[in-house]
Amino acid sequence: MTLQLYFDEDTMDKGLVTALRARGADVLTALEADMIERQDDDHLKFATANGRVLYSFNVGDYCRLQAEGRTHAGLILAQQQHYSAGEQMRRLLRLINTLTAEEMQNRIEFLSRWQV
């Protein structure tokens, strides 16, 4: 099954979302899901309940939640302001075209690993 993405507040760059959707990616943003100003745990619960892989710049917070044993549909983490929108798009597309939803279950992937 193809990955469905959920972008938390930090990652929901309009240009990135538009570019990914134009290339067939299934992306839902925190704004569209009415999840603005929620805690990281709430974003993770929402993404998990909806079978979506969460994309965030909050590396430390989500690694902590993972270490606490939270189950989830997958996490993609990146350093904020480290990649342009185009670079994020290319790396995310490579990731979602390589891994299945089943492979992402309870898994963390770092965007830095997905060079194009």
Wavefront OBJ file of the C-alpha trace (Angstrom):
o trace
v 0.000 0.000 0.000
v 1.263 3.484 -0.869
v 2.290 5.796 1.941
v -0.132 8.510 2.934
v 1.555 11.494 4.552
v 0.510 13.818 7.349
v 2.450 17.084 7.756
v 2.450 18.666 11.189
v 2.443 22.456 11.595
v 6.179 22.846 11.067
v 6.367 20.983 7.767
v 3.233 22.137 5.980
v 4.944 24.415 3.469
v 2.290 25.229 0.848
v 4.707 24.980 -2.088
v 5.984 21.592 -0.923
v 2.492 20.215 -0.396
v 1.367 21.455 -3.833
v 4.440 19.993 -5.546
v 4.002 16.610 -3.867
v 0.310 16.455 -4.737
v 1.079 17.371 -8.360
v 3.274 14.268 -8.426
v 0.574 12.001 -7.016
v 1.483 12.006 -3.322
v -1.338 11.756 -0.775
v -0.644 14.582 1.691
v -2.835 15.899 4.502
v -1.725 18.935 6.520
v -2.412 19.822 10.137
v -4.321 22.880 8.903
v -6.603 20.768 6.695
v -7.144 18.323 9.564
v -7.984 21.133 12.008
v -4.996 20.117 14.162
v -3.310 23.518 14.555
v -1.709 24.294 17.941
v -1.880 20.715 19.144
v 0.756 18.782 21.062
v 3.135 16.453 19.217
v 1.468 13.479 20.885
v -1.895 14.593 19.463
v -0.412 14.849 15.957
v 1.044 11.356 16.293
v -2.256 9.929 17.522
v -4.146 11.604 14.669
v -1.713 10.382 12.020
v -1.780 6.854 13.449
v -5.587 6.740 13.636
v -5.717 7.776 9.978
v -2.974 5.412 8.773
v -0.711 8.305 7.792
v 3.047 8.631 8.109
v 3.863 11.791 10.040
v 6.451 14.193 8.612
v 8.007 16.615 11.087
v 11.020 18.721 11.979
v 10.502 17.922 15.684
v 13.203 15.246 15.765
v 13.761 15.176 19.513
v 10.096 15.105 20.484
v 9.140 12.285 18.124
v 12.224 10.221 18.937
v 11.195 10.520 22.599
v 7.646 9.379 21.821
v 9.073 6.448 19.834
v 11.312 5.528 22.788
v 8.240 5.534 25.039
v 6.863 2.723 22.902
v 4.166 4.651 21.042
v 2.856 2.738 18.063
v 2.395 4.670 14.860
v 2.061 4.410 11.081
v 5.596 5.748 10.659
v 7.671 8.863 11.163
v 9.760 10.832 8.706
v 11.972 13.341 10.477
v 14.205 16.103 9.157
v 16.217 19.001 10.481
v 14.325 22.273 10.095
v 15.707 24.715 7.538
v 18.219 22.130 6.377
v 16.541 21.351 3.025
v 14.878 23.489 0.395
v 11.284 22.664 -0.517
v 12.547 21.070 -3.754
v 15.043 18.903 -1.910
v 12.389 17.819 0.597
v 10.057 16.942 -2.281
v 12.668 14.826 -4.084
v 13.663 12.964 -0.934
v 10.068 12.392 0.195
v 9.082 11.098 -3.242
v 12.009 8.694 -3.237
v 11.000 7.447 0.207
v 7.303 7.000 -0.572
v 8.124 5.273 -3.856
v 10.476 2.859 -2.082
v 8.767 1.881 1.176
v 5.253 0.549 1.690
v 2.851 1.550 4.438
v 3.435 -1.837 6.031
v 7.202 -1.307 6.059
v 6.787 2.078 7.742
v 4.783 0.740 10.697
v 6.515 1.896 13.934
v 9.572 2.940 11.929
v 11.485 6.222 11.895
v 13.144 7.375 8.698
v 15.387 10.421 8.578
v 15.088 12.516 5.443
v 18.883 12.835 5.343
v 19.093 9.150 4.389
v 17.063 9.610 1.192
v 19.449 11.385 -1.129
v 18.461 11.630 -4.757
l 1 2 3 4 5 6 7 8 9 10 11 12 13 14 15 16 17 18 19 20 21 22 23 24 25 26 27 28 29 30 31 32 33 34 35 36 37 38 39 40 41 42 43 44 45 46 47 48 49 50 51 52 53 54 55 56 57 58 59 60 61 62 63 64 65 66 67 68 69 70 71 72 73 74 75 76 77 78 79 80 81 82 83 84 85 86 87 88 89 90 91 92 93 94 95 96 97 98 99 100 101 102 103 104 105 106 107 108 109 110 111 112 113 114 115 116
